[in-house]
Structure formats: structure tokens, C-alpha cells
Amino acid sequence: MKATEKLLDFFYRRPDIREKFIFPGTFRDYALDIKETLSPGNGNTPLTIKIIEEARRILGKELQLDSLEKQLGSYPLISYADHHGLLNYKLLYNSNILYSLMIKELELPYVVVLATGNIPLMNISYPRGFYFKERKFNFFRKKQSNTPVFLVNSNLHAEKQEGIESFLLNYGKDIINIEEKEFLEYLFFNCLEIEKSAEKHNVFSDQITYLNYKLWRYYFDRSIRDSSPNLIYLQSNQIILSLLIEEIKKRDSLISLILFEPEARKVYLKNFYGIPGCWGENHGSHWFWGIVERKNKVRFTSLRVDDAANSLIGENFGLELDREAIVEALLAKKILPVIFFDFLIVTFMEGYLALGGLNQLEYLPQMQEAHIKSLEEIGMNDLVEKFAAPISHGLICGMYPFEFDSGIDLIWHYNSRDGKFNGNMDGGLTQKELDNVYKTEVTELIGAGIETTLAIL
């Protein structure tokens, strides 16, 4: 099948994406359109408070927290498209550059990303390490490859005296040359401060937030770094888990009703059946994934509600559908909420516009329709109007302005010449290049993104 035919077939099967593809304007027009569709902020909502708490805990004095609070209180806009790892994968660094242009158009200080840690280290975005020069460089051993990012309990230890050998497991002279080695050491030790990050953060997830905050600046030319929005890149799972526990503890909350009232539970299980991110015949899990550890290996197991036993049942797994038991299992990381709860909390309850990828354009409206239908069927018509407002389709991951194989390849490109590292990190994307992205038609950006996605798949 030719490239054009593949694209047409893709749009035939994904009409919601075609609607975005035919957006009549440039990326600047698109950014302004997003601004117009944003609902007014609700001040310090529970999600806003959790985001600020996590940002303070990990980044502390690096941030102006009052500015972050003001931003989220006025503009409830985040990206929900990322996988938690070093921001390097080509689809993700591109989407965040676009997101930063949107944030700059809104005259806001921070690019706020909630990235899922519900992916294994070996995921195609490669949290296990990073891509550079068409190779994979590894932070973690192969036996850890299937471990979800949010369950990694160690950090990346690094010592400048030992160089990149202290944190890269597969470094060798046959992999990169002296110039490239010097570049990586300068990047990780001088720019990302990986030694300092290891001292400050003993968990990989927190360390990634710190490293990405530092790395982000080097995507841009020195002349525009101080005027570019800073990146706050947080793992979403812990935030959602904390908010979910708070709702479960409230006996009169909607989430408590869904989980623990048998008839309401049956209605939601029926209406969300088959929706991606929820549950179906051969995919997903009822409410939570079970986390099973065997022979030092961690894996997710699909769970199903057993009404007769009032339990969640899976392979080598059982958990009573009891308030205290669920909270205890969440705190012990024996279960992980499915995406259903992410969007129930972030989009429907909190009213945030969560920028996402191509798949989200399809399943988020399906979730809203199923949610409203469920509320009607269980007699909670007073809540229908609250959740019936049209959802803004915020596509951000799936547009492709730059063709570098990875973010680190981008930084190398701007800080080397004829294969020689320039000895500093002054280079990066220029204002002229970013202005050209603003002027690029959305159709062109999405078309390039879809072609890239199809080539990867």
C-alpha cells in the first residue's frame, strides 16, 4: 500500500483525527483556537494542589510556585500524552516543543506535563535509557526491562570522575566515538547535573522530573532559553493515585458509588465496555490492574469483578471490593488504576483540558458519552449537565515539526560540526525556526506525524 493510500485508509478508520487534519489554519491559529476553547480555571482544585505539591517536592527552589499556581488556576491546561522517561523520543520531544509554543502564545511560564509511568522500561519511548545515533543506550539491565517506570525503586547513580561509564551499561568505543562521548558527558554532567540529581532523588521517577527540567533548556538556542517556558514533567500515576484515595475515603463521592454500589458498578462496567483505556473482551481490566511479582519480575494482570464474591479476581490475584482493602492495596502498589480514572478525575471532575495523542481523540468522547449515559441510568440526572459540556479535542502528540531521530540527536546537531563537538551547549532551535513552526499548516504537521507513526508501527 502506497503512503497516500495508507493515509487515506488511516483517516477512513479514524474520522475524529481527520477532523483535526483538515483544521483550516496554521499552528498559531490552532494555539489560539485551543485558548478560546479553554474553560475558565477554578482556582486551587484538588488536582491543581497535587501538581503544585509534586512540583515543589521535586523541583523546589527551581520554580516560582506562585506563578505555577496562578497559571493552573487560570488556564487548566496540561499535556497527558507522554511516557515518563528522559524526554528524548521523537514523537514526544516534538509534541512538547509544540506545546511550549502554545504556552508561549498564552504568555504563560510553564509547560506542565503529566506523563504516565504505567509503561515498561522497554516501551518504544525507551525509559530504560535513551536514543542517540540510531542506537539505544541503557540505564537499566535487561532483566528489569518489563518493570513499569512507576515501580522502579532505584535511581541513576553517576560519578563525573568515571564518566558516562558510571551510568550507561552498554557504553563502548565501538558504539560511539570520542567526540560523541565527550558530548554526552558534557550534557549529562555539566548541563543535566546527573550527579546532583542522584544525590537529591533516590527514585528514578523523581530523578527524571529533575533531569528533564534541566534537559529542556538545551533544546533551544542560548539566545532564547530565558524567554522560553520551563518544563515541569511529573509522573501522573502517583498524583492520580493520591486523588483517587481521597475520593474513595469519601463515602458519598461519585467514585465510591461507582466502585462499591453493586448496581452503579454494573452500569458503568456495561457502558464503558469496549472503550480503549477501560475494559473489553480481550483488553483492559476492571477498574485496576493487579500487580504481581514473581521471581523478581513484575507484571500486570487483568482483573474482573466477581459480583458473587464482591471481589476483583485475576490470575494468581484476588482482592475484596472493600473500601479499606482497596485503599491499602493502592498504597502498597498492589493495584494500579486504569485510564478510566485518569480522565474521570482530570477531564470530567476537574475540567482540565488534557492535550493528548491520536488515540485520545477517539476514546475521550466515547468515555464522556458512556459517563453521561451511566449517570442517567443510575438516576443521577442532576450531575448530567455538569459533565455534558463539549470536550475540547486537544491533539498535541501526533504533529511532527522536526525530523531528528531523538531529542539528543537534535542537541548534538546544533552543538557539533563535521562530527566534532563544539565544547559548549550554546546551540539549539532558534526563534526563526520556531516562528516557521507557528506558520506551518496544521494539516502538514499532522500528516507528517501520522506518516511517522505508521512507519514506526
ABEGO torsion letter per residue (X at the ends): XBAAAAAAAAAAABAAAAAAAABBEBAAAAAAAAAAABBBBAEBBAAAAAAAAAAAAAAEAABBAAAAAAAAAABBBBBAABBBBBBABAAAAAAAAAAAAAAAAAGBABBBBBBBAABBAABAAGAABBBBGGBBBBABBAAAAABBAAABABBBBBBAAAEAAAABAABBAAABBAAAAAAAAAAAAAAAGAAAAAAABABAAAAAAAAAAAAAAAABBAAAAAABBBBBBBBAAAAAAAAAAAAAABAABAAAAAAABAAAAAAAAAAABGBBGBBBAABEBBGBBBBBBBGGBBBBBBBBBBAAAGBBBBBGBBBBBBAAAAAAAAAAGABBBBAAAAAAAAAAAAGBBBBBBAAAAAAAAAAAAAAAAAAAAAGBAAAAAAAABBBBBBBABGBBABABABAAAAAAAAABBGGBBAGBAABEBBAAAAAAAAABBAAAAAAAAAAAAAAAX
